[in-house]
Amino acid sequence: MGIVVVSGTGTEIGKTVVTAAVAAGAVAAGRSVAVLKPAQTGLAPGEWGDADEAVRLSGAKTAAELARYPEPLAPGTAARRAGMAPVGPGRAAEAARALAAEHDLVLVEGAGGLLVRFDEDGGTLADVARLLGAPVLVVAPAGLGTLNSTALTAEALRARGIEQLGVVVGSWPAEPDLAARCNLADLPEAAGAPLLGAVPEGSGALAPAAFRSAAVDWLAPALGGTWDAGAFGRAAGA
């Protein structure tokens, strides 16, 4: 897997921290890693972006960003309102390929969900994955409502012939409620793909050394970790 696209089922659900955890596992295995955020929204020039944060936490080699728009909106909308050029799927895919020529692994982190528009032509992160022939790792929330959004994301991927690696819970609560515990069993069914990890809530606040040390415990072997879905579910009372 030279390039992996990381998509959420929505926004503010832990994509950046999951991206950092996957990067940390790859770095620990001796791989050079780049994190690409094609379109960063909601930040002014010079502010710390998602790719920067993923690299800080993981120790990855490179953070890359193609465009930044000041308002916290979908990339296409933010670009239009700022009077700036959007980042289309073709440009994002070209940048990912260039990074892949110099790194063992490139993680392309989307903005919001899979079908959020990048440009006025309706280009999306799904189009980036399709152009690259890259698999998509889906990040989902733990609680009530996640099954529907996860199933819709999986259906959109299948309709486009895009491989789904699996699902990672982006922020597993310290005290999971009944819905979260049941979702450990139900998410793989909704996704039609394996559950590949659960990142504890607040993990992004860890010091980088602590984050890198713990990351392998949050992700399944398919993502370079040691996490076991069955054991985790039993421990959680699923």
Salt bridges, closest charged atoms under 4 A:
ASP50 OD2 - LYS37 NZ 2.93
GLU53 OE2 - ARG56 NH2 2.79
GLU65 OE2 - ARG68 NE 2.87
GLU71 OE1 - ARG81 NE 2.51
GLU109 OE2 - LYS37 NZ 3.31
ASP127 OD1 - ARG130 NH2 3.37
